[in-house]
Structures are given as structure tokens and as C-alpha cells.
Amino acid sequence: MSTPLRTLRNLARIGPKQYIKQMLVSDTKAGTLVGVDRFGNKFYENKTEELPLRTKWVDYKEWDYDAAQVEPGWHAWLHHLTDKPPGEEPHLMHVKKPWEKPEHIPNLTFTRGAYKPYSTVLPKIQQWEPVAKSRE
């Protein structure tokens, strides 16, 4: 959570529309646009931030975002593993591999499409079924 002064300062920098959008997600942030990845996510940086390790963030394109939509090069930049973003370092740029699927497969955890394993082993305990004779 940020201080009230920082929140009001960011409101003046980013405007009310972006302020409300950011408050619905987490916290207000203001910074410079560093780049956009192939999914349409926008990456920002603020080097004058008073809070340590909160200087880089991503603004996801979709409201129902999936963290797996961040490319590896941008992931390394976000987590302070590299100083330069993928646009400035060629080895961090995403290169399409021949084995890679054309579309991104979203993380289906907690959805109807989630993987559910089934058992192929007989149960060790059998369920008891009562045998009742019919009355005559």
C-alpha cells in the first residue's frame, strides 16, 4: 500500500481514468512506457520510485490476465535479472521456435478445462453392498 501523498501525486500524473483502473487492480503507479510484447502487454518503469523493488510493472492487455502471458525476456527484466529490456538486448527477444504452437495456451487451472487425472488402479477397499433377500 502506498502513502496518501504518493497516491495523490500519481492521480495528477496519470489522470482519473487510469487512476481508477489501477486502483481496481492494486495500487497507483506512474512511469515511462518501456515496451510492448506480442500479447499487447505494456511494461513500465519508474526509476524515481521511493519504494525499492517496485520500479517495474506490467499492465496486462486483458482484464482477466494470465501471468503466463509474459514472455521470458520481459519476465527476466521485470524481476531485475537484467538491466535492459528485451528491445535493447537482442538475446532476450522472443524468437518463434519451430516446435512452438502458433497460439498461446492459457493456464486452465480452476476452470472447466483443467487437467483432471483419473486412477487406473483398482481400489484397495471394496465398497460393501448389502445383500437383501426378497420377502415372500
N, CA, C and O atoms as a MOPAC input file, in Angstrom:
PM7 MOZYME 1SCF
protein

 N      0.85000 1    -1.17700 1     0.00000 1
 C      0.00000 1     0.00000 1     0.00000 1
 C      0.88900 1     1.23100 1     0.00000 1
 O      1.92700 1     1.27100 1     0.65900 1
 N      0.46800 1     2.21200 1    -0.73700 1
 C      1.28400 1     3.40700 1    -0.83500 1
 C      0.76400 1     4.49200 1     0.10700 1
 O     -0.32000 1     4.38400 1     0.67900 1
 N      1.56100 1     5.52200 1     0.24400 1
 C      1.19200 1     6.63100 1     1.11200 1
 C      0.14100 1     7.49100 1     0.41300 1
 O      0.05700 1     7.47100 1    -0.81500 1
 N     -0.66500 1     8.24800 1     1.16600 1
 C     -1.66500 1     9.12500 1     0.53200 1
 C     -1.03900 1    10.18100 1    -0.37500 1
 O     -1.61100 1    10.52900 1    -1.40800 1
 N      0.12500 1    10.68900 1     0.00200 1
 C      0.78700 1    11.69600 1    -0.82600 1
 C      1.19900 1    11.10000 1    -2.17100 1
 O      1.02100 1    11.73000 1    -3.21400 1
 N      1.74900 1     9.89100 1    -2.14400 1
 C      2.14800 1     9.22000 1    -3.38400 1
 C      0.93300 1     8.93600 1    -4.26000 1
 O      1.00300 1     9.08300 1    -5.48000 1
 N     -0.17600 1     8.53200 1    -3.65300 1
 C     -1.39600 1     8.24300 1    -4.40100 1
 C     -1.93200 1     9.49400 1    -5.08400 1
 O     -2.31800 1     9.44400 1    -6.25200 1
 N     -1.96000 1    10.61400 1    -4.37000 1
 C     -2.43900 1    11.86500 1    -4.96700 1
 C     -1.49900 1    12.36200 1    -6.06600 1
 O     -1.95300 1    12.90400 1    -7.07300 1
 N     -0.20800 1    12.18000 1    -5.87700 1
 C      0.76100 1    12.57700 1    -6.89200 1
 C      0.57600 1    11.75200 1    -8.16700 1
 O      0.65800 1    12.28300 1    -9.27400 1
 N      0.32700 1    10.45300 1    -8.00300 1
 C      0.09800 1     9.60600 1    -9.17500 1
 C     -1.23000 1     9.92300 1    -9.85000 1
 O     -1.34300 1     9.79500 1   -11.06900 1
 N     -2.23600 1    10.33500 1    -9.08200 1
 C     -3.51200 1    10.75500 1    -9.66400 1
 C     -3.30700 1    11.94800 1   -10.58600 1
 O     -3.89500 1    12.00900 1   -11.66600 1
 N     -2.47800 1    12.89000 1   -10.16800 1
 C     -2.19800 1    14.06000 1   -11.00100 1
 C     -1.39300 1    13.68100 1   -12.24400 1
 O     -1.56100 1    14.30400 1   -13.29200 1
 N     -0.52500 1    12.67500 1   -12.14900 1
 C      0.32000 1    12.27600 1   -13.27700 1
 C     -0.43500 1    11.47300 1   -14.32600 1
 O     -0.27900 1    11.72100 1   -15.52200 1
 N     -1.24900 1    10.51800 1   -13.89900 1
 C     -1.83500 1     9.57300 1   -14.85400 1
 C     -3.27400 1     9.88500 1   -15.23000 1
 O     -3.77000 1     9.34000 1   -16.21600 1
 N     -3.95200 1    10.72600 1   -14.49800 1
 C     -5.32900 1    11.08800 1   -14.82200 1
 C     -6.33700 1    10.18700 1   -14.11300 1
 O     -5.98600 1     9.10000 1   -13.65300 1
 N     -7.59700 1    10.64200 1   -14.02500 1
 C     -8.59400 1     9.89800 1   -13.24700 1
 C     -8.97600 1     8.54100 1   -13.83800 1
 O     -9.20900 1     7.59500 1   -13.08600 1
 N     -9.04500 1     8.42100 1   -15.17700 1
 C     -9.44900 1     7.15700 1   -15.79300 1
 C     -8.44400 1     6.04800 1   -15.48700 1
 O     -8.82800 1     4.96300 1   -15.05100 1
 N     -7.16600 1     6.31900 1   -15.71200 1
 C     -6.11900 1     5.33000 1   -15.44000 1
 C     -5.98100 1     5.09800 1   -13.93200 1
 O     -5.65000 1     3.99400 1   -13.49900 1
 N     -6.23300 1     6.12700 1   -13.14400 1
 C     -6.16200 1     6.01800 1   -11.67900 1
 C     -7.18900 1     5.00100 1   -11.17100 1
 O     -6.86700 1     4.14200 1   -10.35100 1
 N     -8.42400 1     5.10600 1   -11.66500 1
 C     -9.48200 1     4.18100 1   -11.22500 1
 C     -9.16300 1     2.76100 1   -11.68200 1
 O     -9.36200 1     1.81200 1   -10.92400 1
 N     -8.67200 1     2.60500 1   -12.90700 1
 C     -8.31000 1     1.27400 1   -13.40500 1
 C     -7.22200 1     0.64000 1   -12.54300 1
 O     -7.30500 1    -0.54200 1   -12.21000 1
 N     -6.21100 1     1.41300 1   -12.18300 1
 C     -5.12800 1     0.87100 1   -11.36200 1
 C     -5.57500 1     0.57800 1    -9.93700 1
 O     -5.11300 1    -0.39500 1    -9.34000 1
 N     -6.45500 1     1.38500 1    -9.38300 1
 C     -6.93000 1     1.13600 1    -8.02300 1
 C     -7.78500 1    -0.12400 1    -7.94700 1
 O     -7.81100 1    -0.78300 1    -6.90800 1
 N     -8.48700 1    -0.47400 1    -9.03000 1
 C     -9.26100 1    -1.71200 1    -9.04500 1
 C     -8.35400 1    -2.93600 1    -9.04700 1
 O     -8.72400 1    -3.98400 1    -8.51800 1
 N     -7.17200 1    -2.81000 1    -9.63800 1
 C     -6.23800 1    -3.93600 1    -9.70500 1
 C     -5.38100 1    -4.00800 1    -8.45400 1
 O     -5.35900 1    -5.03900 1    -7.78200 1
 N     -4.67800 1    -2.94000 1    -8.13000 1
 C     -3.79900 1    -2.99900 1    -6.95400 1
 C     -3.52700 1    -1.61100 1    -6.38800 1
 O     -4.16100 1    -1.20100 1    -5.41600 1
 N     -2.59900 1    -0.89500 1    -6.98300 1
 C     -2.09400 1     0.34900 1    -6.42800 1
 C     -1.78800 1     1.29900 1    -7.58100 1
 O     -1.58000 1     0.85200 1    -8.70900 1
 N     -1.75700 1     2.59300 1    -7.31500 1
 C     -1.47000 1     3.54200 1    -8.38700 1
 C      0.02500 1     3.59500 1    -8.65700 1
 O      0.84800 1     3.56800 1    -7.74100 1
 N      0.34900 1     3.67100 1    -9.94400 1
 C      1.74400 1     3.74100 1   -10.37100 1
 C      1.83400 1     4.71200 1   -11.53700 1
 O      0.90800 1     4.81900 1   -12.34100 1
 N      2.94600 1     5.41500 1   -11.62200 1
 C      3.19600 1     6.31300 1   -12.74900 1
 C      4.62500 1     6.09600 1   -13.19900 1
 O      5.54200 1     6.07400 1   -12.37800 1
 N      4.81900 1     5.93600 1   -14.49400 1
 C      6.15800 1     5.70400 1   -15.01500 1
 C      6.18700 1     5.85400 1   -16.52000 1
 O      5.19800 1     6.24400 1   -17.14000 1
 N      7.33400 1     5.54000 1   -17.10100 1
 C      7.50700 1     5.65700 1   -18.54100 1
 C      7.31200 1     4.28900 1   -19.18900 1
 O      7.70200 1     3.26100 1   -18.63400 1
 N      6.70400 1     4.29500 1   -20.37000 1
 C      6.48400 1     3.07300 1   -21.13000 1
 C      7.81500 1     2.59200 1   -21.69300 1
 O      8.49400 1     3.32700 1   -22.41000 1
 N      8.19000 1     1.34800 1   -21.36500 1
 C      9.45200 1     0.79300 1   -21.82900 1
 C      9.24300 1    -0.00700 1   -23.10500 1
 O     10.05900 1     0.06300 1   -24.02400 1
 N      8.15600 1    -0.76600 1   -23.16600 1
 C      7.91000 1    -1.57100 1   -24.35300 1
 C      6.59300 1    -2.31700 1   -24.28500 1
 O      5.91000 1    -2.32100 1   -23.26100 1
 N      6.25100 1    -2.95100 1   -25.40400 1
 C      5.03600 1    -3.74200 1   -25.53100 1
 C      5.43200 1    -5.09300 1   -26.10100 1
 O      6.22100 1    -5.16200 1   -27.04400 1
 N      4.88600 1    -6.18300 1   -25.53000 1
 C      5.21900 1    -7.50800 1   -26.04300 1
 C      4.20900 1    -7.96000 1   -27.09200 1
 O      3.31000 1    -7.20000 1   -27.45000 1
 N      4.34700 1    -9.19100 1   -27.58900 1
 C      3.48500 1    -9.66700 1   -28.67200 1
 C      2.05800 1    -9.93300 1   -28.22300 1
 O      1.17200 1   -10.06200 1   -29.06700 1
 N      1.80600 1   -10.01900 1   -26.92100 1
 C      0.44700 1   -10.20200 1   -26.41400 1
 C     -0.26900 1    -8.87100 1   -26.20800 1
 O     -1.46300 1    -8.85800 1   -25.90900 1
 N      0.43200 1    -7.76100 1   -26.36100 1
 C     -0.16700 1    -6.44000 1   -26.16000 1
 C      0.00000 1    -5.90700 1   -24.74900 1
 O     -0.55300 1    -4.85600 1   -24.42600 1
 N      0.74800 1    -6.60400 1   -23.89500 1
 C      1.00400 1    -6.13700 1   -22.53400 1
 C      1.99800 1    -4.97700 1   -22.57700 1
 O      2.94700 1    -4.98800 1   -23.36100 1
 N      1.76900 1    -3.97700 1   -21.72400 1
 C      2.64200 1    -2.80800 1   -21.68400 1
 C      3.51200 1    -2.87900 1   -20.43300 1
 O      3.02600 1    -3.18900 1   -19.34600 1
 N      4.79200 1    -2.59200 1   -20.59500 1
 C      5.75200 1    -2.65600 1   -19.50000 1
 C      6.23800 1    -1.24900 1   -19.16900 1
 O      6.62900 1    -0.48600 1   -20.05200 1
 N      6.20600 1    -0.92300 1   -17.88200 1
 C      6.54700 1     0.41800 1   -17.41100 1
 C      7.70300 1     0.35900 1   -16.41400 1
 O      7.97800 1    -0.67400 1   -15.80300 1
 N      8.37200 1     1.51000 1   -16.27600 1
 C      9.46100 1     1.63700 1   -15.31200 1
 C      9.43800 1     3.03800 1   -14.72000 1
 O      9.17100 1     4.01600 1   -15.41800 1
 N      9.72100 1     3.12200 1   -13.42400 1
 C      9.82900 1     4.39900 1   -12.73500 1
 C     11.07200 1     4.32700 1   -11.86900 1
 O     11.06200 1     3.67800 1   -10.82300 1
 N     12.14100 1     4.98600 1   -12.29100 1
 C     13.40600 1     4.91800 1   -11.56100 1
 C     13.46600 1     5.83800 1   -10.35300 1
 O     14.38400 1     5.73600 1    -9.53900 1
 N     12.48600 1     6.74400 1   -10.22900 1
 C     12.48200 1     7.66300 1    -9.09000 1
 C     11.53400 1     7.19600 1    -7.99300 1
 O     11.15000 1     7.98100 1    -7.12700 1
 N     11.16300 1     5.95000 1    -8.02700 1
 C     10.20900 1     5.41300 1    -7.05000 1
 C     10.83300 1     5.36100 1    -5.66100 1
 O     12.00000 1     5.00500 1    -5.50000 1
 N     10.03400 1     5.72200 1    -4.66200 1
 C     10.55800 1     5.71800 1    -3.29800 1
 C     10.52900 1     4.33600 1    -2.65300 1
 O     11.18600 1     4.10500 1    -1.63800 1
 N      9.76500 1     3.41900 1    -3.24400 1
 C      9.68800 1     2.05900 1    -2.70400 1
 C     10.64400 1     1.14900 1    -3.47000 1
 O     10.55200 1     1.06700 1    -4.69500 1
 N     11.55100 1     0.47000 1    -2.79200 1
 C     12.50400 1    -0.38000 1    -3.50200 1
 C     11.82500 1    -1.60100 1    -4.11300 1
 O     10.85500 1    -2.12800 1    -3.56800 1
 N     12.35000 1    -2.03800 1    -5.24700 1
 C     11.89100 1    -3.21000 1    -5.99500 1
 C     10.44300 1    -3.10700 1    -6.45600 1
 O      9.81900 1    -4.12600 1    -6.75000 1
 N      9.89300 1    -1.88900 1    -6.52600 1
 C      8.56300 1    -1.68200 1    -7.10300 1
 C      8.68200 1    -0.67600 1    -8.23700 1
 O      7.80200 1     0.16300 1    -8.43200 1
 N      9.77000 1    -0.76700 1    -8.97700 1
 C     10.02900 1     0.21000 1   -10.01900 1
 C      9.63100 1    -0.29000 1   -11.40200 1
 O      9.59800 1     0.50300 1   -12.34300 1
 N      9.32400 1    -1.58800 1   -11.56100 1
 C      8.94600 1    -2.14900 1   -12.85500 1
 C      7.63700 1    -2.89900 1   -12.70000 1
 O      7.42900 1    -3.61800 1   -11.72300 1
 N      6.75500 1    -2.72200 1   -13.67700 1
 C      5.47900 1    -3.43900 1   -13.62000 1
 C      4.92800 1    -3.62000 1   -15.02800 1
 O      5.39300 1    -3.00500 1   -15.98800 1
 N      3.92000 1    -4.48500 1   -15.11800 1
 C      3.27300 1    -4.78600 1   -16.39400 1
 C      1.79700 1    -4.41800 1   -16.29900 1
 O      1.14900 1    -4.65800 1   -15.28100 1
 N      1.28100 1    -3.83900 1   -17.36300 1
 C     -0.13700 1    -3.54200 1   -17.49200 1
 C     -0.67800 1    -4.50900 1   -18.54000 1
 O     -0.44300 1    -4.33700 1   -19.73600 1
 N     -1.40900 1    -5.53700 1   -18.07700 1
 C     -1.88700 1    -6.58300 1   -18.97700 1
 C     -2.95500 1    -6.04500 1   -19.91700 1
 O     -3.74300 1    -5.17600 1   -19.54600 1
 N     -2.97400 1    -6.56800 1   -21.13300 1
 C     -3.95000 1    -6.13500 1   -22.12400 1
 C     -5.34700 1    -6.59400 1   -21.73100 1
 O     -6.30100 1    -5.81900 1   -21.80900 1
 N     -5.47200 1    -7.84100 1   -21.31200 1
 C     -6.76200 1    -8.41300 1   -20.95000 1
 C     -7.06000 1    -8.13200 1   -19.47800 1
 O     -6.15100 1    -8.08700 1   -18.64900 1
 N     -8.33900 1    -7.94500 1   -19.16500 1
 C     -8.73600 1    -7.74700 1   -17.77000 1
 C     -8.53100 1    -9.03600 1   -16.98300 1
 O     -8.07500 1    -9.00200 1   -15.83900 1
 N     -8.86800 1   -10.17600 1   -17.59500 1
 C     -8.66800 1   -11.47800 1   -16.96800 1
 C     -7.27900 1   -11.96800 1   -17.37500 1
 O     -7.14300 1   -12.84700 1   -18.22700 1
 N     -6.26300 1   -11.39400 1   -16.76100 1
 C     -4.89500 1   -11.65500 1   -17.19700 1
 C     -4.38200 1   -13.00400 1   -16.69200 1
 O     -4.89700 1   -13.58100 1   -15.73400 1
 N     -3.36500 1   -13.46800 1   -17.36700 1
 C     -2.69300 1   -14.71200 1   -17.02700 1
 C     -1.19900 1   -14.40100 1   -16.98400 1
 O     -0.64000 1   -13.91200 1   -17.96600 1
 N     -0.56600 1   -14.67300 1   -15.88000 1
 C      0.85000 1   -14.34100 1   -15.73700 1
 C      1.72600 1   -15.12600 1   -16.71300 1
 O      2.87300 1   -14.74800 1   -16.95400 1
 N      1.19900 1   -16.20600 1   -17.27400 1
 C      1.96200 1   -16.97700 1   -18.25900 1
 C      2.03900 1   -16.23600 1   -19.59700 1
 O      2.74200 1   -16.69000 1   -20.50000 1
 N      1.34500 1   -15.12600 1   -19.74500 1
 C      1.39600 1   -14.35500 1   -20.98100 1
 C      2.59100 1   -13.41200 1   -21.04100 1
 O      2.74100 1   -12.67300 1   -22.01400 1
 N      3.42200 1   -13.42200 1   -20.04600 1
 C      4.64200 1   -12.60600 1   -20.05900 1
 C      5.76400 1   -13.44200 1   -20.66400 1
 O      6.04800 1   -14.54700 1   -20.20100 1
 N      6.39100 1   -12.90600 1   -21.69400 1
 C      7.47500 1   -13.62500 1   -22.36600 1
 C      8.69100 1   -13.74100 1   -21.45200 1
 O      8.84400 1   -12.93300 1   -20.53600 1
 N      9.56600 1   -14.73600 1   -21.68000 1
 C     10.72100 1   -14.94100 1   -20.80000 1
 C     11.65900 1   -13.73900 1   -20.69200 1
 O     12.17000 1   -13.45400 1   -19.60800 1
 N     11.89100 1   -13.03500 1   -21.79400 1
 C     12.77100 1   -11.86000 1   -21.74200 1
 C     12.19800 1   -10.75100 1   -20.87900 1
 O     12.91600 1   -10.12100 1   -20.10300 1
 N     10.89200 1   -10.51700 1   -21.02000 1
 C     10.24600 1    -9.49600 1   -20.19000 1
 C     10.16100 1    -9.96200 1   -18.74200 1
 O     10.24400 1    -9.14200 1   -17.82700 1
 N      9.99800 1   -11.25300 1   -18.52100 1
 C      9.97300 1   -11.78900 1   -17.15600 1
 C     11.30300 1   -11.53100 1   -16.46500 1
 O     11.34000 1   -11.13700 1   -15.29900 1
 N     12.40100 1   -11.75700 1   -17.19400 1
 C     13.72900 1   -11.50000 1   -16.62700 1
 C     13.90300 1   -10.02200 1   -16.30600 1
 O     14.48000 1    -9.68000 1   -15.27300 1
 N     13.41500 1    -9.14500 1   -17.17100 1
 C     13.53200 1    -7.70500 1   -16.92100 1
 C     12.67800 1    -7.28500 1   -15.73000 1
 O     13.12300 1    -6.48800 1   -14.90400 1
 N     11.45400 1    -7.81100 1   -15.63200 1
 C     10.56500 1    -7.45400 1   -14.51900 1
 C     11.13600 1    -7.85500 1   -13.16600 1
 O     10.94600 1    -7.15100 1   -12.17400 1
 N     11.83200 1    -8.98000 1   -13.12500 1
 C     12.35700 1    -9.49500 1   -11.86300 1
 C     13.80400 1    -9.09500 1   -11.61500 1
 O     14.50700 1    -9.72300 1   -10.82300 1
 N     14.24500 1    -8.03400 1   -12.30600 1
 C     15.57000 1    -7.42400 1   -12.08000 1
 C     16.71700 1    -8.39800 1   -12.34400 1
 O     17.76500 1    -8.30400 1   -11.70500 1
 N     16.52900 1    -9.33600 1   -13.28000 1
 C     17.61900 1   -10.23200 1   -13.66600 1
 C     18.49100 1    -9.59200 1   -14.73300 1
 O     19.66700 1    -9.93300 1   -14.85900 1
 N     17.92700 1    -8.66500 1   -15.50500 1
 C     18.68600 1    -7.89400 1   -16.49500 1
 C     18.33500 1    -6.41900 1   -16.31400 1
 O     17.25600 1    -6.07400 1   -15.83200 1
 N     19.26300 1    -5.56800 1   -16.70800 1
 C     19.03100 1    -4.13200 1   -16.58600 1
 C     18.32000 1    -3.55600 1   -17.80400 1
 O     17.57300 1    -2.58400 1   -17.69500 1
 N     18.56100 1    -4.16800 1   -18.97100 1
 C     17.98500 1    -3.65600 1   -20.21200 1
 C     16.78400 1    -4.50400 1   -20.61100 1
 O     16.79800 1    -5.72200 1   -20.43000 1
 N     15.74300 1    -3.87200 1   -21.15300 1
 C     14.57600 1    -4.63800 1   -21.61200 1
 C     14.89400 1    -5.41000 1   -22.89300 1
 O     15.92500 1    -5.16300 1   -23.51900 1
 N     14.02000 1    -6.34400 1   -23.29100 1
 C     14.29100 1    -7.16300 1   -24.48200 1
 C     14.46600 1    -6.36300 1   -25.76000 1
 O     15.12300 1    -6.85100 1   -26.67900 1
 N     13.92300 1    -5.17500 1   -25.86900 1
 C     14.11600 1    -4.37000 1   -27.07400 1
 C     15.55100 1    -3.89900 1   -27.24000 1
 O     15.98500 1    -3.63000 1   -28.36000 1
 N     16.28800 1    -3.79600 1   -26.15200 1
 C     17.66700 1    -3.30400 1   -26.20100 1
 C     18.68500 1    -4.43600 1   -26.18000 1
 O     19.82300 1    -4.24600 1   -26.61000 1
 N     18.30100 1    -5.60300 1   -25.69200 1
 C     19.20400 1    -6.75200 1   -25.68000 1
 C     18.67700 1    -7.80500 1   -26.64800 1
 O     17.60400 1    -8.36600 1   -26.42200 1
 N     19.42000 1    -8.08400 1   -27.73300 1
 C     18.89400 1    -8.99500 1   -28.76000 1
 C     18.71100 1   -10.43700 1   -28.27900 1
 O     17.83800 1   -11.13900 1   -28.79000 1
 N     19.50100 1   -10.89000 1   -27.32300 1
 C     19.35700 1   -12.28900 1   -26.88100 1
 C     18.12000 1   -12.50600 1   -26.00900 1
 O     17.75900 1   -13.65000 1   -25.73300 1
 N     17.46200 1   -11.42300 1   -25.57000 1
 C     16.22800 1   -11.55400 1   -24.79600 1
 C     14.97500 1   -11.46900 1   -25.66400 1
 O     13.86800 1   -11.70400 1   -25.17900 1
 N     15.14000 1   -11.13500 1   -26.94000 1
 C     13.98600 1   -11.02300 1   -27.83800 1
 C     13.37600 1   -12.40000 1   -28.07100 1
 O     14.07900 1   -13.41000 1   -28.11000 1
 N     12.05200 1   -12.42100 1   -28.22400 1
 C     11.35200 1   -13.67300 1   -28.46500 1
 C     11.52700 1   -14.08800 1   -29.91700 1
 O     11.21000 1   -13.32700 1   -30.83100 1
 N     12.03100 1   -15.29200 1   -30.12300 1
 C     12.18900 1   -15.86000 1   -31.45900 1
 C     11.26600 1   -17.06200 1   -31.54100 1
 O     11.30300 1   -17.93500 1   -30.67400 1
 N     10.43800 1   -17.11300 1   -32.57600 1
 C      9.48500 1   -18.20700 1   -32.74500 1
 C     10.23700 1   -19.49000 1   -33.07000 1
 O     10.98100 1   -19.55100 1   -34.04900 1
 N     10.04000 1   -20.51000 1   -32.25000 1
 C     10.67900 1   -21.81200 1   -32.44800 1
 C      9.80600 1   -22.66600 1   -33.37000 1
 O      8.59200 1   -22.46600 1   -33.40800 1
 N     10.38200 1   -23.60100 1   -34.10700 1
 C      9.56200 1   -24.42700 1   -34.99900 1
 C      8.59300 1   -25.34800 1   -34.25200 1
 O      7.54200 1   -25.70300 1   -34.78600 1
 N      8.93600 1   -25.73000 1   -33.04100 1
 C      8.06500 1   -26.62400 1   -32.26900 1
 C      7.00200 1   -25.87300 1   -31.48000 1
 O      6.12400 1   -26.49000 1   -30.87700 1
 N      7.07300 1   -24.55900 1   -31.48000 1
 C      6.15600 1   -23.74400 1   -30.69200 1
 C      4.78200 1   -23.66300 1   -31.35400 1
 O      4.68300 1   -23.54300 1   -32.57600 1
 N      3.73000 1   -23.72700 1   -30.55200 1
 C      2.36900 1   -23.62600 1   -31.08400 1
 C      2.08600 1   -22.18900 1   -31.50600 1
 O      2.62300 1   -21.25300 1   -30.91400 1
 N      1.24400 1   -22.00600 1   -32.53000 1
 C      1.00500 1   -20.64200 1   -33.02400 1
 C      0.24300 1   -19.75400 1   -32.04000 1
 O      0.44600 1   -18.54000 1   -32.02600 1
 N     -0.61200 1   -20.32900 1   -31.23500 1
 C     -1.40400 1   -19.56000 1   -30.27400 1
 C     -0.91600 1   -19.82600 1   -28.85700 1
 O     -0.39200 1   -20.90000 1   -28.56300 1
 N     -1.08800 1   -18.85600 1   -27.99400 1
 C     -0.75200 1   -19.03300 1   -26.58400 1
 C     -1.80800 1   -19.90600 1   -25.91500 1
 O     -3.00500 1   -19.67600 1   -26.09000 1
 N     -1.37800 1   -20.89400 1   -25.15900 1
 C     -2.30300 1   -21.74500 1   -24.42000 1
 C     -2.41500 1   -21.17200 1   -23.01800 1
 O     -1.42600 1   -21.14800 1   -22.28500 1
 N     -3.59800 1   -20.71000 1   -22.62700 1
 C     -3.73000 1   -20.10100 1   -21.29900 1
 C     -3.64400 1   -21.14100 1   -20.18900 1
 O     -3.80600 1   -22.33900 1   -20.42100 1
 N     -3.38800 1   -20.66000 1   -18.99400 1
 C     -3.36400 1   -21.51300 1   -17.82000 1
 C     -4.80700 1   -21.83600 1   -17.44900 1
 O     -5.57300 1   -20.93300 1   -17.11100 1
 N     -5.18700 1   -23.10900 1   -17.50700 1
 C     -6.57400 1   -23.50600 1   -17.30100 1
 C     -6.87000 1   -23.95800 1   -15.87700 1
 O     -7.90600 1   -24.57700 1   -15.63400 1
 N     -5.99700 1   -23.66600 1   -14.94600 1
 C     -6.22200 1   -24.05800 1   -13.55700 1
 C     -7.49200 1   -23.40100 1   -13.03300 1
 O     -7.74900 1   -22.23000 1   -13.31300 1
 N     -8.28600 1   -24.15000 1   -12.27500 1
 C     -9.55500 1   -23.70100 1   -11.68500 1
 C    -10.60600 1   -23.35100 1   -12.74200 1
 O    -11.49600 1   -22.54100 1   -12.48200 1
 N    -10.51000 1   -23.94900 1   -13.91700 1
 C    -11.53600 1   -23.79300 1   -14.93600 1
 C    -12.04200 1   -25.16500 1   -15.33100 1
 O    -11.52000 1   -26.17900 1   -14.86700 1
 N    -13.05600 1   -25.20600 1   -16.18700 1
 C    -13.59200 1   -26.49000 1   -16.63200 1
 C    -12.58400 1   -27.24200 1   -17.50100 1
 O    -12.65700 1   -28.46600 1   -17.60600 1
 N    -11.66500 1   -26.54100 1   -18.11400 1
 C    -10.68300 1   -27.17600 1   -18.98100 1
 C     -9.43800 1   -27.66300 1   -18.25800 1
 O     -8.48600 1   -28.09400 1   -18.90800 1
 N     -9.42000 1   -27.60900 1   -16.94100 1
 C     -8.23500 1   -28.02400 1   -16.17800 1
 C     -8.02600 1   -29.53300 1   -16.29700 1
 O     -8.98200 1   -30.29100 1   -16.45500 1
 N     -6.78400 1   -29.95100 1   -16.22000 1
 C     -6.45400 1   -31.36700 1   -16.29400 1
 C     -6.88800 1   -32.06500 1   -15.01100 1
 O     -6.57900 1   -31.61500 1   -13.90800 1
 N     -7.60400 1   -33.16600 1   -15.17300 1
 C     -8.04700 1   -33.95500 1   -14.02900 1
 C     -7.59300 1   -35.39000 1   -14.23600 1
 O     -8.14300 1   -36.08400 1   -15.09100 1
 N     -6.61800 1   -35.85100 1   -13.48800 1
 C     -6.15000 1   -37.22700 1   -13.67000 1
 C     -7.18600 1   -38.22400 1   -13.13800 1
 O     -7.98800 1   -37.90500 1   -12.26000 1
 N     -7.14600 1   -39.39700 1   -13.67500 1
 C     -8.02000 1   -40.45000 1   -13.18500 1
 C     -7.15700 1   -41.65600 1   -12.81200 1
 O     -6.06200 1   -41.84200 1   -13.34300 1
 N     -7.66500 1   -42.45600 1   -11.90500 1
 C     -6.89800 1   -43.59200 1   -11.39600 1
 C     -7.13900 1   -44.81300 1   -12.27800 1
 O     -8.26800 1   -45.09100 1   -12.68000 1
 N     -6.06700 1   -45.53200 1   -12.56900 1
 C     -6.17500 1   -46.77600 1   -13.33100 1
 C     -5.92100 1   -47.98200 1   -12.43500 1
 O     -5.81200 1   -49.10700 1   -12.92400 1
 N     -5.82900 1   -47.75900 1   -11.14400 1
 C     -5.53300 1   -48.82100 1   -10.18200 1
 C     -6.83400 1   -49.19800 1    -9.46100 1
 O     -7.64100 1   -48.33500 1    -9.11500 1
 N     -7.01300 1   -50.48800 1    -9.24800 1
 C     -8.18700 1   -50.92500 1    -8.50300 1
 C     -8.09500 1   -50.42500 1    -7.06900 1
 O     -7.00200 1   -50.39600 1    -6.50300 1
 N     -9.19600 1   -50.03600 1    -6.47700 1
 C     -9.15300 1   -49.58700 1    -5.08900 1
 C     -8.82200 1   -50.73600 1    -4.15100 1
 O     -9.19900 1   -51.87900 1    -4.40900 1
 N     -8.11900 1   -50.44000 1    -3.06200 1
 C     -7.72700 1   -51.45900 1    -2.09400 1
 C     -8.89900 1   -51.86400 1    -1.21400 1
 O     -8.93700 1   -52.98200 1    -0.70100 1
 N     -9.83800 1   -50.97700 1    -1.04200 1
 C    -11.00300 1   -51.26900 1    -0.20800 1
 C    -12.22000 1   -51.29500 1    -1.11400 1
 O    -12.49400 1   -50.32800 1    -1.82500 1
 N    -12.93700 1   -52.38200 1    -1.08900 1
 C    -14.13800 1   -52.51400 1    -1.90200 1
 C    -15.34500 1   -52.01500 1    -1.11700 1
 O    -15.43300 1   -52.20500 1     0.09600 1
 N    -16.23900 1   -51.40100 1    -1.79700 1
 C    -17.43600 1   -50.88900 1    -1.15700 1
 C    -18.36200 1   -52.05800 1    -0.81000 1
 O    -18.53500 1   -52.98200 1    -1.60500 1
 N    -18.94800 1   -52.00300 1     0.38000 1
 C    -19.84200 1   -53.06800 1     0.81800 1
 C    -21.21500 1   -52.85100 1     0.25400 1
 O    -21.79200 1   -51.77300 1     0.39000 1
 N    -21.73100 1   -53.85900 1    -0.37000 1
 C    -23.08500 1   -53.79700 1    -0.89900 1
 C    -23.92300 1   -54.82800 1    -0.17400 1
 O    -23.63300 1   -56.02200 1    -0.25100 1
 N    -24.94300 1   -54.39900 1     0.51800 1
 C    -25.75800 1   -55.35500 1     1.28500 1
 C    -26.55600 1   -56.26500 1     0.33700 1
 O    -27.02700 1   -55.86800 1    -0.72800 1
 N    -26.66600 1   -57.49500 1     0.80200 1
 C    -27.45500 1   -58.46500 1     0.03900 1
 C    -28.72400 1   -58.68800 1     0.82700 1
 O    -28.66900 1   -59.19400 1     1.94800 1
 N    -29.82900 1   -58.33500 1     0.28900 1
 C    -31.10200 1   -58.49800 1     0.98300 1
 C    -31.96500 1   -59.47100 1     0.20800 1
 O    -32.11700 1   -59.35600 1    -1.00800 1
 N    -32.53300 1   -60.43600 1     0.92900 1
 C    -33.40800 1   -61.38600 1     0.27400 1
 C    -34.78500 1   -60.77100 1     0.16200 1
 O    -35.22800 1   -60.03700 1     1.04500 1
 N    -35.43600 1   -61.06800 1    -0.90000 1
 C    -36.79900 1   -60.54300 1    -1.04900 1
 C    -37.74200 1   -61.27500 1    -0.13800 1
 O    -37.57200 1   -62.47100 1     0.10200 1
 N    -38.72200 1   -60.59000 1     0.36900 1
 C    -39.67800 1   -61.18900 1     1.27900 1
 C    -40.73900 1   -61.97200 1     0.50000 1
 O    -41.16500 1   -61.58800 1    -0.58900 1
 N    -41.12400 1   -63.03700 1     1.08500 1
 C    -42.14200 1   -63.84500 1     0.42100 1
 C    -43.42100 1   -63.82900 1     1.16700 1
 O    -44.38900 1   -64.46100 1     0.74500 1

